[in-house]
Amino acid sequence: MGSMNAKNYICILVGAALLVSCAEVTKPTGAKPSRGEWEPGKRTEQGTVIALTSTQITLRCAGSSGTTTTWIITRTVNTVVSGTLAVGNLVTVDFNATDGHTI
């Protein structure tokens, strides 16, 4: 009988492990990642708008070492701007990495 209890215990552990490994992990719907939370293929840049068209945003971003970087970001449905989008204003732009490049 002792070995039968051990077999039952092992079967229960294996079954539980299988159930846990099959559980679907979901992210809450409508939840936007907080700043600093990395999303594959996404970028967030903060800077001063130096040019603006209906299809592009050009940002001058200050680097940590005192350097500046200029970003040209193509405006798409996935582009999210925090702040008032106008030339001369400081804004934060969330965008797909493929939609932006530095010059």
Secondary structure, DSSP 8 states (H G I E B T S, - for coil): -HHHHHHHHHHHHHHHHHHHHH------TT----TT---TTEEEEEEEEEEE-SSEEEEEEE-TTS-EEEEEEE--TT-EEES--STT-EEEEEEEGGGEEE-
